[in-house]
Amino acid sequence: MLVLDPSKRLSLAQIKEHKWMTLDVPVQRPVLYQQPLSTEGEPGVGEYSEQVLRLMHSLGIDQHKTIESLQNKSYNHFAAIYYLLVERLKAHRCSFPVEQRLDARQRRPSTIAEQTVIK
């Protein structure tokens, strides 16, 4: 099929009849997103990240259409944006060392209000 001399090339009809083109290959749709088992602080199966949904809403993206797309496993821009933002959020969270992720009781109070609440 890939020949430099045009006179030796196969025609379109011959290419369509070639054994490589007539093979029955099962068509597989790509999996849009596989949700891993829920870890602490992350939404589980059937749950959606409120933080990402709020961000999308602030960008002018309809929250109801996004949730509908996720529930229907639609392959559209609502779901694509949601999953891209979820991945970005995971990457952001993973970029912090574990030692720095302390809860409020283990870190020093940073404001006067926090100092008063602790006392």
C-alpha positions as CSV (number, residue, x, y, z in Angstrom):
1,M,0.0,0.0,0.0
2,L,2.8,2.4,0.9
3,V,4.8,2.6,-2.4
4,L,6.6,5.7,-3.7
5,D,5.8,4.9,-7.3
6,P,2.2,6.0,-8.0
7,S,1.8,3.5,-10.8
8,K,2.5,0.6,-8.4
9,R,0.1,1.8,-5.6
10,L,-3.1,0.1,-4.9
11,S,-6.4,1.8,-5.8
12,L,-9.0,2.7,-3.1
13,A,-11.1,-0.3,-4.2
14,Q,-8.1,-2.6,-3.8
15,I,-7.3,-1.2,-0.4
16,K,-10.9,-1.7,0.8
17,E,-10.6,-5.4,-0.3
18,H,-7.3,-5.9,1.5
19,K,-7.3,-8.5,4.3
20,W,-6.2,-5.9,6.8
21,M,-9.2,-3.8,6.0
22,T,-11.7,-6.6,6.0
23,L,-10.8,-8.0,9.5
24,D,-13.6,-8.1,12.0
25,V,-12.2,-6.2,14.9
26,P,-14.5,-5.8,18.0
27,V,-15.2,-2.1,18.6
28,Q,-14.5,-1.0,22.1
29,R,-15.6,2.3,23.5
30,P,-13.1,3.9,25.7
31,V,-13.8,3.9,29.4
32,L,-14.5,7.5,30.2
33,Y,-13.4,7.3,33.8
34,Q,-13.0,4.5,36.3
35,Q,-13.5,5.5,39.9
36,P,-11.1,3.8,42.2
37,L,-12.2,2.7,45.6
38,S,-13.0,5.6,47.8
39,T,-10.1,6.9,50.0
40,E,-10.5,9.3,52.9
41,G,-11.6,12.8,51.7
42,E,-12.4,11.7,48.2
43,P,-15.9,11.0,46.8
44,G,-16.9,7.3,46.3
45,V,-18.9,5.6,43.7
46,G,-22.1,7.5,43.0
47,E,-20.8,10.6,44.9
48,Y,-19.4,13.6,43.2
49,S,-16.8,16.1,44.4
50,E,-18.7,19.2,45.7
51,Q,-15.5,21.2,45.4
52,V,-15.2,20.5,41.7
53,L,-19.0,21.0,41.1
54,R,-18.8,24.4,42.9
55,L,-15.8,25.4,40.8
56,M,-17.6,24.4,37.6
57,H,-20.6,26.4,38.7
58,S,-18.4,29.5,39.3
59,L,-17.1,29.1,35.8
60,G,-20.7,29.2,34.5
61,I,-21.1,25.5,33.8
62,D,-24.6,24.1,34.7
63,Q,-24.3,21.9,37.8
64,H,-27.4,19.9,37.1
65,K,-26.4,19.1,33.5
66,T,-22.9,18.0,34.8
67,I,-24.5,15.7,37.4
68,E,-26.9,14.3,34.8
69,S,-24.0,13.6,32.4
70,L,-22.0,11.9,35.2
71,Q,-25.0,9.7,36.2
72,N,-25.7,8.8,32.5
73,K,-22.0,8.2,31.9
74,S,-22.3,10.6,29.0
75,Y,-19.2,11.3,26.8
76,N,-19.6,15.1,26.6
77,H,-17.9,18.3,27.7
78,F,-19.7,18.4,31.1
79,A,-18.2,15.1,32.1
80,A,-14.8,15.8,30.5
81,I,-14.4,19.1,32.4
82,Y,-15.5,17.4,35.6
83,Y,-13.0,14.5,35.3
84,L,-10.2,16.8,34.2
85,L,-10.7,19.0,37.3
86,V,-11.0,15.9,39.6
87,E,-7.6,14.7,38.3
88,R,-6.1,18.2,38.7
89,L,-7.4,18.2,42.3
90,K,-5.9,14.8,43.1
91,A,-2.5,15.8,41.6
92,H,-2.6,19.0,43.7
93,R,-3.4,17.1,46.9
94,C,-0.6,14.6,46.2
95,S,1.9,17.3,45.6
96,F,2.0,18.1,49.3
97,P,4.2,16.0,51.5
98,V,2.3,13.9,54.1
99,E,4.1,15.5,57.0
100,Q,2.6,18.9,56.1
101,R,-0.9,17.7,55.9
102,L,-1.8,18.1,59.6
103,D,-5.2,18.5,61.0
104,A,-6.2,21.6,63.0
105,R,-5.3,20.0,66.4
106,Q,-1.7,19.2,65.4
107,R,-0.7,22.5,63.9
108,R,-0.2,25.8,65.6
109,P,-3.2,28.2,65.5
110,S,-2.6,30.8,62.8
111,T,-5.2,33.3,63.7
112,I,-6.4,34.9,67.0
113,A,-9.8,33.3,66.4
114,E,-8.2,29.8,66.2
115,Q,-6.2,30.5,69.4
116,T,-9.4,31.5,71.3
117,V,-11.3,28.4,70.1
118,I,-8.5,26.1,71.2
119,K,-8.3,27.6,74.7
